[in-house]
């Protein structure tokens, strides 16, 4: 079935979370992309998305008794889940022609449909090595990554044309992985007799491009040596890239390529916009704070509650503000239902948790800067809080990149702490944490914990998912929490923005102080007050930190015609 041709905006992302059983994402970036598309479908935005098929996924995580992570392929068959499109395009890599086909996934919403085009190199005639280029998300070496990014950016641009989508006026790059599409647009602009690109040519491309940067962590900004760029893309393309001044120190910086050739650039929270402006002086970096898709991340129990009291919430998420009128008793009952659903699922994996015990959740990508082991800095104090103030249980989850030894060490540190705390505090680690588990954990715990090293948390959407379900956060003041924290009303801050960014000692003390003197006593001895905080988390934070509001800001600011 051919695609319609009315799409105006093409959204490029290396990863997109689509649905259970389709492992085309690794974590927050992909989930954010999926939520963006769900809101675009709800709003009827004329958008099409482009990604890779990732036939072997990111990876399936296995953890041994000591928390040692091993990785297995997470294979799936697009032939069984998607619609094959009638188009094949060539991409020239290392001087040879690689053919790429496309699959369509339809993101359906209340206002229409957003087609997602998933590019696939498993085409007859391609070599086994080339067929594998669209297999693994974030896999392989630098050469593999550059080939993938060329398929995404250059191949994706060609595929849209081959599918007859000629009305695209704007290309949105969700991170720098797809920024080679700007090179394709520049080549299109220079079609005809050979000539050098002028600033006017670059401006033509800029007017068509929007770029969202998602991280201040250096590893999140892909760079490739010019020798590899020449090998993979060819000398002529390297020369054209060089004309854009995106190769400082003889390296192609994918972030700089996107920055240089976009008319609108944004970070994903107020603070992240400021940090990115400092990282990339000379570029105007705006801020559009991330959100989550409300209907996707609200548990069945709270969906039922909202439908009963504020039925407009699905159409207009701002109506979640009116959750402030819902009786705390009803909030408590809906939360207990969500908590029971989580604990039942964990019991299937052998975990024995108590529904009356204050349950802390911490689940996100296992990277060193996330500091997942910070809570365990003083085990004696944690035991004392649990014994003297009120019992605790803790649920962890998250994958470390296969090459991230520090991230893997963090997982092992959590397992060591769990062993030392056994009998005093139950600590459970969810193996192979994914979006399905994400919905259960963010809605079923009583408190959401986030302890990143400032200022490396660009946004953080897990706490927003928790807020949709009335779960307050205890978090470092970084990313979205700077905007979402009303102390003691929507949750609690660890430390302050005034602290030096490397002052971990004071942050640890603040973390324990808030648990010992504010949160645990309130949970057990002032339950009505805790329920009021839960209700406020919905009314204040869920009503704003959603992709409906986020998309509206993109439409009003980034997507407006030039």
VEXDREN-2710 file (C-alpha; in Angstrom, 1 decimal):
% VEXDREN-2710
k/r/px/py/pz
1/UNK/0.0/0.0/0.0
2/UNK/1.6/3.3/-1.1
3/UNK/2.2/6.1/1.4
4/UNK/0.2/9.3/1.1
5/UNK/2.3/12.2/0.0
6/UNK/1.1/15.0/2.2
7/UNK/3.8/14.8/4.9
8/UNK/5.7/18.0/5.7
9/UNK/8.0/17.1/8.5
10/UNK/10.5/14.2/8.5
11/UNK/11.6/13.1/11.9
12/UNK/15.0/11.2/11.9
13/UNK/16.1/9.2/14.9
14/UNK/18.5/6.3/15.3
15/UNK/16.2/4.7/17.8
16/UNK/12.4/4.7/18.3
17/UNK/10.4/2.8/20.8
18/UNK/7.3/1.5/19.0
19/UNK/5.8/-1.3/20.9
20/UNK/6.6/-4.4/22.9
21/UNK/8.5/-7.0/20.9
22/UNK/10.0/-4.5/18.6
23/UNK/13.5/-3.8/20.1
24/UNK/14.3/-0.7/18.1
25/UNK/15.4/1.4/21.0
26/UNK/18.0/1.3/23.9
27/UNK/16.5/3.7/26.4
28/UNK/15.3/7.3/27.0
29/UNK/16.2/8.7/23.6
30/UNK/14.2/6.1/21.8
31/UNK/11.3/6.2/24.2
32/UNK/11.2/10.0/23.9
33/UNK/11.1/9.6/20.1
34/UNK/8.2/7.1/20.3
35/UNK/6.3/9.4/22.6
36/UNK/6.9/12.4/20.2
37/UNK/5.4/10.4/17.4
38/UNK/2.4/9.2/19.4
39/UNK/1.6/12.9/20.3
40/UNK/2.1/13.8/16.6
41/UNK/-0.4/11.2/15.6
42/UNK/-2.8/12.5/18.3
43/UNK/-2.4/16.0/17.0
44/UNK/-2.7/15.2/13.3
45/UNK/0.7/16.7/12.5
46/UNK/1.8/15.8/9.0
47/UNK/4.9/13.9/10.1
48/UNK/6.8/10.9/8.8
49/UNK/9.6/9.3/10.8
50/UNK/12.8/7.5/9.6
51/UNK/15.0/5.0/11.6
52/UNK/16.8/1.7/11.1
53/UNK/15.2/-1.7/11.5
54/UNK/17.8/-3.1/14.0
55/UNK/16.9/-6.7/13.4
56/UNK/19.0/-7.9/16.3
57/UNK/18.0/-5.1/18.6
58/UNK/20.1/-3.3/21.2
59/UNK/20.7/-6.4/23.3
60/UNK/19.0/-8.7/25.7
61/UNK/20.6/-8.3/29.1
62/UNK/21.5/-11.3/31.3
63/UNK/22.8/-10.8/34.8
64/UNK/24.5/-13.4/37.0
65/UNK/24.3/-13.7/40.8
66/UNK/27.0/-11.0/41.1
67/UNK/25.4/-8.6/38.6
68/UNK/27.9/-9.3/35.8
69/UNK/26.2/-8.4/32.6
70/UNK/26.3/-10.4/29.4
71/UNK/24.6/-9.5/26.2
72/UNK/22.5/-11.6/23.8
73/UNK/21.0/-10.6/20.4
74/UNK/17.4/-9.5/20.7
75/UNK/16.2/-10.8/17.3
76/UNK/12.9/-10.0/15.8
77/UNK/11.4/-10.4/12.3
78/UNK/10.0/-7.3/10.7
79/UNK/8.4/-9.6/8.1
80/UNK/6.0/-10.7/10.8
81/UNK/5.2/-7.3/12.3
82/UNK/5.5/-4.7/9.6
83/UNK/4.5/-3.7/6.0
84/UNK/7.2/-4.0/3.4
85/UNK/7.2/-0.9/1.2
86/UNK/7.8/-1.1/-2.6
87/UNK/11.1/0.9/-2.8
88/UNK/14.8/0.0/-2.7
89/UNK/17.5/2.7/-2.8
90/UNK/21.2/2.6/-3.2
91/UNK/23.7/4.0/-0.7
92/UNK/27.4/4.3/-1.8
93/UNK/29.7/3.1/1.1
94/UNK/33.4/2.3/0.7
95/UNK/33.0/2.8/-3.1
96/UNK/30.3/0.1/-3.5
97/UNK/26.6/0.3/-3.9
98/UNK/24.5/-1.1/-1.0
99/UNK/20.8/-1.5/-1.5
100/UNK/18.4/-0.6/1.3
101/UNK/14.7/-1.5/1.6
102/UNK/12.1/-0.1/3.8
103/UNK/9.4/-1.3/6.2
104/UNK/6.5/0.7/7.5
105/UNK/5.2/0.8/11.1
106/UNK/2.1/3.0/11.7
107/UNK/1.9/5.0/14.9
108/UNK/-1.8/5.6/15.3
109/UNK/-3.3/8.3/17.5
110/UNK/-6.6/10.1/18.0
111/UNK/-5.9/12.6/15.2
112/UNK/-4.3/10.4/12.6
113/UNK/-1.3/8.3/11.8
114/UNK/2.5/8.8/11.7
115/UNK/4.2/6.3/9.4
116/UNK/7.7/5.2/10.6
117/UNK/10.0/4.1/7.8
118/UNK/12.5/1.5/9.1
119/UNK/15.5/1.0/6.7
120/UNK/16.9/-2.5/6.2
121/UNK/20.0/-3.6/4.4
122/UNK/18.9/-7.2/4.3
123/UNK/18.4/-7.1/0.5
124/UNK/19.3/-9.7/-2.1
125/UNK/22.7/-8.9/-3.7
126/UNK/24.2/-7.2/-0.6
127/UNK/27.2/-9.0/0.9
128/UNK/26.7/-10.7/4.4
129/UNK/28.8/-7.9/5.9
130/UNK/26.6/-5.2/4.4
131/UNK/23.4/-7.0/5.3
132/UNK/24.5/-6.8/8.9
133/UNK/24.8/-3.0/8.9
134/UNK/21.2/-2.5/10.0
135/UNK/21.3/-5.4/12.6
136/UNK/22.6/-3.9/15.9
137/UNK/21.6/-0.7/17.5
138/UNK/24.8/1.1/18.7
139/UNK/26.8/-2.0/17.9
140/UNK/30.2/-2.6/16.2
141/UNK/33.1/-0.3/15.8
142/UNK/33.5/3.2/14.4
143/UNK/33.3/2.0/10.9
144/UNK/30.1/0.1/11.6
145/UNK/28.6/3.2/13.3
146/UNK/29.5/5.5/10.5
147/UNK/28.1/3.2/7.9
148/UNK/24.8/3.0/9.9
149/UNK/24.7/6.8/10.2
150/UNK/25.2/7.1/6.5
151/UNK/22.4/4.7/5.8
152/UNK/20.1/6.6/8.2
153/UNK/20.9/10.1/7.0
154/UNK/21.8/9.7/3.3
155/UNK/19.7/6.5/2.7
156/UNK/16.8/7.9/4.6
157/UNK/16.7/11.0/2.5
158/UNK/16.8/9.0/-0.6
159/UNK/14.1/6.6/0.6
160/UNK/11.7/9.5/1.3
161/UNK/12.1/10.6/-2.3
162/UNK/11.8/7.0/-3.7
163/UNK/8.5/6.7/-1.8
164/UNK/7.2/9.8/-3.4
165/UNK/7.3/12.0/-0.3
166/UNK/8.3/15.1/-2.2
167/UNK/6.4/17.6/0.1
168/UNK/8.9/17.5/3.0
169/UNK/9.8/21.0/4.0
170/UNK/11.5/20.3/7.3
171/UNK/13.9/17.6/8.6
172/UNK/14.1/17.2/12.4
173/UNK/17.3/15.4/13.5
174/UNK/16.7/13.8/16.9
175/UNK/20.4/13.7/18.0
176/UNK/23.4/13.9/15.7
177/UNK/23.3/10.3/14.4
178/UNK/21.2/11.3/11.3
179/UNK/23.1/14.6/10.5
180/UNK/24.5/13.2/7.3
181/UNK/21.1/14.0/5.8
182/UNK/22.3/17.6/5.7
183/UNK/25.1/16.4/3.4
184/UNK/22.4/14.8/1.1
185/UNK/20.4/18.1/1.1
186/UNK/23.5/20.0/0.3
187/UNK/24.3/17.7/-2.6
188/UNK/20.8/18.2/-3.8
189/UNK/21.3/21.9/-3.7
190/UNK/24.5/21.7/-5.6
191/UNK/23.1/19.4/-8.3
192/UNK/24.3/20.4/-11.8
193/UNK/27.7/21.6/-12.9
194/UNK/30.4/21.0/-10.2
195/UNK/31.0/24.0/-7.9
196/UNK/31.9/24.8/-4.4
197/UNK/29.2/25.3/-1.8
198/UNK/28.6/28.9/-0.9
199/UNK/27.1/30.4/2.3
200/UNK/23.8/30.9/0.3
201/UNK/23.8/27.1/-0.4
202/UNK/24.3/26.4/3.3
203/UNK/21.5/28.7/4.2
204/UNK/19.1/26.8/1.8
205/UNK/19.9/23.6/3.8
206/UNK/19.6/25.4/7.1
207/UNK/16.1/26.5/6.4
208/UNK/15.1/22.9/6.0
209/UNK/16.7/21.5/9.2
210/UNK/16.0/21.4/13.0
211/UNK/18.3/19.7/15.5
212/UNK/17.7/18.5/19.0
213/UNK/20.7/17.7/21.1
214/UNK/20.0/15.4/24.0
215/UNK/23.2/15.1/26.1
216/UNK/26.2/17.0/27.4
217/UNK/28.1/13.7/27.9
218/UNK/31.0/13.6/25.3
219/UNK/30.3/9.9/24.4
220/UNK/26.9/11.1/23.1
221/UNK/28.5/13.2/20.3
222/UNK/29.8/10.9/17.6
223/UNK/33.1/11.8/16.0
224/UNK/34.9/10.0/13.2
225/UNK/38.5/10.5/11.9
226/UNK/38.7/12.0/8.5
227/UNK/40.6/9.0/7.2
228/UNK/37.6/6.8/8.1
229/UNK/35.2/9.3/6.6
230/UNK/37.2/9.3/3.3
231/UNK/37.2/5.5/3.4
232/UNK/33.4/5.1/4.0
233/UNK/32.0/8.2/2.2
234/UNK/34.6/8.9/-0.4
235/UNK/37.0/11.8/-0.9
236/UNK/34.5/14.1/-2.7
237/UNK/32.0/13.9/0.2
238/UNK/34.8/14.5/2.7
239/UNK/35.7/17.6/0.8
240/UNK/32.1/18.8/0.8
241/UNK/31.8/18.1/4.5
242/UNK/35.0/20.0/5.1
243/UNK/33.4/23.0/3.3
244/UNK/30.9/23.1/6.2
245/UNK/33.7/23.5/8.8
246/UNK/32.5/20.5/10.7
247/UNK/35.8/18.7/10.9
248/UNK/37.8/20.3/13.8
249/UNK/41.1/18.5/14.4
250/UNK/40.6/16.4/11.3
251/UNK/37.5/14.6/12.7
252/UNK/33.9/14.7/11.5
253/UNK/31.9/15.8/14.5
254/UNK/28.2/14.8/13.8
255/UNK/26.9/17.3/16.3
256/UNK/28.8/20.2/14.7
257/UNK/27.5/19.1/11.3
258/UNK/23.9/19.3/12.6
259/UNK/24.6/22.6/14.5
260/UNK/26.2/24.2/11.4
261/UNK/23.4/23.2/9.1
262/UNK/20.2/23.8/11.2
263/UNK/18.2/27.0/11.6
264/UNK/16.8/25.9/14.9
265/UNK/18.7/24.0/17.6
266/UNK/17.4/23.1/21.0
267/UNK/18.3/21.3/24.2
268/UNK/15.7/19.2/26.1
269/UNK/15.4/21.2/29.4
270/UNK/15.9/24.8/30.5
271/UNK/19.3/23.9/32.2
272/UNK/20.3/21.7/29.3
273/UNK/19.8/24.6/26.9
274/UNK/22.1/26.7/29.0
275/UNK/24.7/23.9/29.3
276/UNK/24.6/23.3/25.5
277/UNK/25.1/27.0/24.8
278/UNK/28.3/26.9/26.8
279/UNK/29.4/23.7/25.1
280/UNK/28.8/25.1/21.6
281/UNK/29.6/28.8/21.7
282/UNK/28.5/30.7/18.7
283/UNK/25.4/28.7/18.2
284/UNK/21.9/29.8/19.5
285/UNK/20.6/26.8/21.5
286/UNK/17.0/27.1/22.6
287/UNK/15.3/24.9/25.1
288/UNK/12.1/22.7/24.8
289/UNK/11.8/20.6/27.9
290/UNK/11.0/17.0/27.2
291/UNK/7.7/15.3/28.2
292/UNK/6.1/11.8/28.1
293/UNK/3.0/10.6/26.3
294/UNK/0.4/10.8/29.0
295/UNK/-2.0/8.0/27.9
296/UNK/0.9/5.6/27.3
297/UNK/2.6/6.0/30.7
298/UNK/-0.4/6.4/32.9
299/UNK/-1.3/3.1/34.6
300/UNK/-4.7/1.5/34.0
301/UNK/-5.7/2.4/37.6
302/UNK/-5.0/6.1/37.1
303/UNK/-6.4/6.1/33.6
304/UNK/-9.7/4.9/35.1
305/UNK/-9.5/7.5/37.9
306/UNK/-8.8/10.4/35.5
307/UNK/-11.5/9.3/33.1
308/UNK/-13.9/9.4/36.0
309/UNK/-12.9/12.8/37.4
310/UNK/-11.4/14.7/34.5
311/UNK/-12.4/13.1/31.3
312/UNK/-10.9/15.8/29.1
313/UNK/-7.4/14.8/30.1
314/UNK/-6.8/12.5/27.1
315/UNK/-7.7/15.2/24.6
316/UNK/-6.0/18.0/26.6
317/UNK/-3.3/17.0/29.1
318/UNK/-3.4/20.4/30.7
319/UNK/-6.6/19.2/32.4
320/UNK/-4.5/17.0/34.6
321/UNK/-4.1/20.2/36.6
322/UNK/-7.5/19.5/37.9
323/UNK/-6.3/16.3/39.6
324/UNK/-5.8/18.6/42.6
325/UNK/-9.6/18.2/43.2
326/UNK/-9.4/14.4/43.4
327/UNK/-9.8/12.9/46.9
328/UNK/-6.5/11.7/48.4
329/UNK/-8.3/8.4/49.3
330/UNK/-8.9/7.8/45.6
331/UNK/-5.3/8.7/44.7
332/UNK/-4.2/6.2/47.3
333/UNK/-6.4/3.4/46.1
334/UNK/-5.3/3.9/42.4
335/UNK/-1.7/3.8/43.5
336/UNK/-2.1/0.7/45.5
337/UNK/-3.6/-1.0/42.5
338/UNK/-0.6/0.0/40.4
339/UNK/1.8/-1.1/43.2
340/UNK/0.2/-4.5/43.4
341/UNK/0.5/-5.0/39.7
342/UNK/4.3/-4.3/39.9
343/UNK/4.9/-6.5/42.9
344/UNK/2.9/-9.4/41.3
345/UNK/5.1/-9.2/38.3
346/UNK/8.3/-9.2/40.4
347/UNK/7.0/-12.2/42.4
348/UNK/7.0/-14.1/39.1
349/UNK/10.7/-13.4/39.0
350/UNK/11.2/-14.6/42.6
351/UNK/11.3/-11.2/44.4
352/UNK/9.5/-11.0/47.7
353/UNK/8.3/-7.5/48.4
354/UNK/5.7/-6.1/50.7
355/UNK/3.0/-3.8/49.5
356/UNK/3.0/-1.8/52.8
357/UNK/6.7/-1.0/52.7
358/UNK/8.0/2.3/51.2
359/UNK/9.3/1.3/47.8
360/UNK/12.0/3.3/46.1
361/UNK/12.5/3.0/42.3
362/UNK/15.7/3.7/40.3
363/UNK/15.7/2.6/36.7
364/UNK/17.6/4.1/33.8
365/UNK/20.6/3.4/31.5
366/UNK/23.5/2.1/33.7
367/UNK/26.1/4.8/33.0
368/UNK/28.6/6.0/35.4
369/UNK/27.3/9.6/35.5
370/UNK/23.9/8.3/36.6
371/UNK/25.5/7.2/39.9
372/UNK/23.0/4.4/40.5
373/UNK/25.1/3.3/43.6
374/UNK/25.0/6.7/45.3
375/UNK/22.1/5.6/47.6
376/UNK/24.5/2.9/49.0
377/UNK/27.3/5.3/50.0
378/UNK/26.6/4.6/53.7
379/UNK/25.0/1.2/54.2
380/UNK/25.0/1.5/58.0
381/UNK/23.0/4.7/57.9
382/UNK/20.6/3.2/55.4
383/UNK/20.1/0.2/57.7
384/UNK/19.5/2.6/60.6
385/UNK/16.9/4.5/58.7
386/UNK/15.1/1.3/57.8
387/UNK/15.3/0.0/61.3
388/UNK/14.4/3.1/63.3
389/UNK/12.3/5.3/61.0
390/UNK/10.6/2.9/58.7
391/UNK/11.3/-0.1/56.5
392/UNK/12.5/0.3/52.9
393/UNK/12.7/-1.8/49.8
394/UNK/14.4/-0.8/46.5
395/UNK/13.8/-1.7/42.9
396/UNK/16.6/-1.1/40.3
397/UNK/16.8/-1.6/36.6
398/UNK/18.9/-0.6/33.6
399/UNK/21.3/-1.8/31.0
400/UNK/25.0/-0.8/30.5
401/UNK/26.3/-0.4/27.0
402/UNK/28.3/-3.6/26.1
403/UNK/31.5/-1.5/25.9
404/UNK/30.8/0.6/29.0
405/UNK/32.9/-1.1/31.7
406/UNK/32.2/1.6/34.2
407/UNK/28.4/1.2/33.7
408/UNK/28.7/-2.5/34.2
409/UNK/30.7/-1.9/37.4
410/UNK/27.9/0.2/38.7
411/UNK/25.4/-2.7/38.3
412/UNK/27.8/-5.0/40.1
413/UNK/28.1/-2.4/42.9
414/UNK/24.3/-2.5/43.3
415/UNK/24.4/-6.3/43.6
416/UNK/27.1/-6.1/46.2
417/UNK/25.1/-3.6/48.2
418/UNK/22.0/-5.7/47.9
419/UNK/23.9/-8.7/49.3
420/UNK/25.2/-6.7/52.3
421/UNK/21.7/-5.3/53.0
422/UNK/20.0/-8.6/52.8
423/UNK/17.8/-9.2/55.8
424/UNK/17.6/-5.4/56.5
425/UNK/16.5/-3.9/53.2
426/UNK/15.3/-5.9/50.2
427/UNK/16.9/-4.8/46.9
428/UNK/15.7/-6.1/43.6
429/UNK/17.3/-5.6/40.2
430/UNK/15.0/-6.0/37.1
431/UNK/16.9/-7.9/34.5
432/UNK/16.5/-6.8/30.9
433/UNK/14.6/-3.6/31.8
434/UNK/12.5/-2.3/28.9
435/UNK/9.6/-0.1/28.2
436/UNK/7.1/-2.7/29.5
437/UNK/8.9/-2.8/32.8
438/UNK/9.3/0.9/32.7
439/UNK/5.5/1.4/32.8
440/UNK/5.2/-1.0/35.8
441/UNK/8.0/0.4/37.8
442/UNK/7.4/4.1/37.3
443/UNK/3.8/3.7/38.3
444/UNK/4.2/1.1/41.1
445/UNK/6.9/2.4/43.4
446/UNK/6.2/5.0/46.1
447/UNK/9.2/7.3/45.4
448/UNK/11.3/7.9/42.3
449/UNK/15.1/8.4/42.9
450/UNK/17.4/10.1/40.5
451/UNK/21.1/10.9/41.4
452/UNK/23.0/12.0/38.3
453/UNK/26.3/13.9/38.4
454/UNK/25.4/17.5/37.5
455/UNK/25.1/18.8/34.8
456/UNK/25.0/15.6/32.8
457/UNK/21.3/14.8/33.1
458/UNK/20.0/16.7/30.1
459/UNK/16.4/16.0/30.9
460/UNK/15.4/12.6/32.4
461/UNK/11.9/11.4/31.5
462/UNK/11.5/8.5/33.9
463/UNK/10.5/10.9/36.7
464/UNK/7.9/12.4/34.4
465/UNK/6.4/9.0/33.9
466/UNK/6.3/8.5/37.7
467/UNK/4.5/11.9/38.1
468/UNK/1.8/10.7/35.7
469/UNK/1.0/8.1/38.3
470/UNK/1.3/10.3/41.4
471/UNK/4.8/9.1/42.3
472/UNK/6.9/12.0/43.6
473/UNK/10.7/12.3/42.9
474/UNK/13.7/12.6/45.2
475/UNK/16.3/13.9/42.7
476/UNK/19.4/15.9/42.1
477/UNK/18.5/19.3/40.8
478/UNK/19.5/18.7/37.2
479/UNK/17.6/18.3/34.0
480/UNK/13.8/18.5/34.2
481/UNK/13.7/18.4/38.0
482/UNK/15.0/22.0/38.3
483/UNK/11.7/23.0/36.7
484/UNK/9.5/20.3/38.3
485/UNK/10.6/20.4/42.0
486/UNK/8.5/22.3/44.4
487/UNK/10.1/21.2/47.7
488/UNK/7.8/19.1/49.8
489/UNK/4.9/19.7/47.3
490/UNK/5.8/17.7/44.2
491/UNK/8.8/15.9/45.7
492/UNK/12.2/16.6/47.2
493/UNK/15.5/17.9/46.0
494/UNK/18.9/16.3/46.8
495/UNK/21.3/19.1/47.5
496/UNK/21.0/22.4/45.8
497/UNK/22.0/24.2/42.6
498/UNK/24.3/26.3/44.7
499/UNK/26.5/23.3/45.6
500/UNK/29.7/22.8/43.5
501/UNK/29.0/20.2/40.8
502/UNK/31.6/17.8/42.2
503/UNK/30.4/18.1/45.8
504/UNK/29.2/14.6/46.2
505/UNK/29.7/14.5/50.0
506/UNK/27.0/17.1/50.6
507/UNK/24.7/15.5/48.1
508/UNK/25.0/12.2/49.9
509/UNK/24.2/13.9/53.2
510/UNK/21.2/15.6/51.7
511/UNK/19.9/12.4/50.3
512/UNK/20.0/10.6/53.7
513/UNK/18.6/13.7/55.5
514/UNK/15.6/13.9/53.2
515/UNK/14.9/10.2/53.6
516/UNK/15.4/10.1/57.4
517/UNK/13.7/13.3/58.4
518/UNK/11.1/14.1/55.6
519/UNK/10.1/11.3/53.3
520/UNK/10.1/8.1/55.4
521/UNK/8.4/9.7/58.5
522/UNK/5.8/11.3/56.2
523/UNK/5.1/8.0/54.4
524/UNK/4.5/6.0/57.6
525/UNK/3.2/8.6/60.1
526/UNK/1.5/11.3/57.9
527/UNK/0.1/9.3/55.1
528/UNK/-2.5/11.9/54.2
529/UNK/0.3/14.4/53.7
530/UNK/2.2/12.0/51.5
531/UNK/-0.9/11.4/49.4
532/UNK/-1.2/15.2/49.0
533/UNK/2.3/15.3/47.6
534/UNK/1.4/12.5/45.2
535/UNK/-1.7/14.4/44.0
536/UNK/0.4/17.5/43.5
537/UNK/2.9/15.6/41.4
538/UNK/0.1/14.9/39.0
539/UNK/-1.5/18.3/39.1
540/UNK/1.7/20.3/38.7
541/UNK/4.1/18.1/36.9
542/UNK/2.0/15.6/34.8
543/UNK/0.0/18.5/33.4
544/UNK/3.1/20.1/32.0
545/UNK/5.8/17.5/31.4
546/UNK/4.0/15.7/28.6
547/UNK/4.7/15.4/24.9
548/UNK/1.5/17.1/24.0
549/UNK/2.8/20.3/25.4
550/UNK/6.3/19.5/24.1
551/UNK/5.1/18.9/20.5
552/UNK/3.0/22.1/20.6
553/UNK/6.3/24.0/21.4
554/UNK/8.1/22.4/18.5
555/UNK/5.2/23.3/16.2
556/UNK/5.2/26.9/17.4
557/UNK/8.9/27.4/17.5
558/UNK/11.0/24.9/15.6
559/UNK/8.5/23.9/12.8
560/UNK/7.1/27.3/11.8
561/UNK/7.8/28.1/8.2
562/UNK/11.0/30.0/7.4
END
